[in-house]
Amino acid sequence: MNKPLGVAVIGAGMAGKAHAAAYRSASTVFAPSLPEIRLVSIGDVNAGFGQAAADRFGYERHDSSWQAIAEAEDIDVVSVVVANSLHREVVEGLLAAGKHVLCEKPLSDTLENAAAMAAAARAAEENGVLGRIGFTFRRTPGIAAIRELVSNGTLGKPLHFSGRYWTDYSCSPDAPMSWRYKGGAGSGALADVGSHLTYIAEFLCGETKAVSGGRLHTAIAKRPLPLGAVMGHDHAAVSDVFEEVENDDYATFSAEFESCIGSLEVSRVAAGHPNSLTFEIFCENGAALFNQDRPSEIGLYLNHGPYEQNGFRQVLLGPGHPYLAGGLPMDAPGVGFGQNEAFTFQARAFLEELAGLSAEESLPRCATFDEGLRNMQVLDAVARSAAGHGIRVSL
């Protein structure tokens, strides 16, 4: 495809800005094989947030409604980065208008809405319109490198997975009420960061066959209403009026995968852990560990040599690992990188598919809405396990 691609992002919050920056950088990484990428619009109902993001990232304008973006003839590609409960209406409207959509995870707020969105995406794809979901951590070089070590036999068959994703954006009782604290069981920390940890576990260990031991807990029962608009995880001035928190601050469960079992734990009230995604995977030939606090390295243990002389070793990531050769302005070993680059690789992969590059000559494809639905089915199973005091729920 030689036709320019016009891009818009709906949502000017924290993750929305990551998408906006990613499209800006997508043409600057890897081979120059993309058509012209035009940064057209940032959509947000808050005009101040939207215009500020458009100015900051070099987009041509701000639109105050998703409908305006759906109707715009100069927009082809749209990232949807808004509250989960809004995903279905916005995404289905954009697909019907012929826009290619990259939706943030989780796919929606309920399993029913996610199933409807997946069906809409399948129908749209028959007409050449693509719907994809952002499983951003699949693009993290360290996680992708560990997957390679599993799949190529270096580590061998997984035996045990242990992962946690601890965040602290809600650890203060003064953090203001927002849409993140509304919704049914499992729509809190489990949906927010547990969705990431769940698809990472399946990326390494295969599909989840069953879950058990589900537990959801709300640590802070009420939140103060903000006095003004709040962006992302920002703390802001609050009133003395409180509302009930409807969902979980903490979640944990055990999973049965295709080849092993695992334990997963997530929190949004883990003080001192702003973004601590970490996991270990233990396999027939050794083990590997990843910690988002140190994203440019992995730990690797291989069963070579005498046991008493063996141990985990630090592996610094560089051009020999996924995404890094040509994916950074300076792609030499030891150059730091983090989560923002994963958004760039994700945007690049989506644009390569839209541009018609073959799977063989482009980055791994973005996940489909069917994969997004599958992710929500796992989260729903955890919520049902918790409602049944830890019962085993098959998928």
Secondary structure, 3 states (H helix, E strand, C coil): CCCCEEEEEECCCHHHHHHHHHHHHHCCCCCCCCCCEEEEEEECCCHHHHHHHHHHHCCCEEECCHHHHHHCCCCCEEEECCCHHHHHHHHHHHHHCCCEEEEECCCCCCHHHHHHHHHHHHHHHCCCCCEEEECHHHHCHHHHHHHHHHHCCCCCCEEEEEEEEECCCCCCCCCCCCHHHCCCCCCCHHHHHHHHHHHHHHHHHCCEEEEEEEEEECCCCEEEEECCCCCCCCCCCEEEEEEECCCCCEEEEEEEECCCEEEEEEECCCCCCCCEEEEEEEECCEEEEEECCCCCEEEEEECCCCHHHCCCEEEECCCCCCCCCCCCCCCCCCCCCCHHHHHHHHHHHHHHHHCCCCHHHCCCCCEEHHHHHHHHHHHHHHHHHHHCCCCCEEC
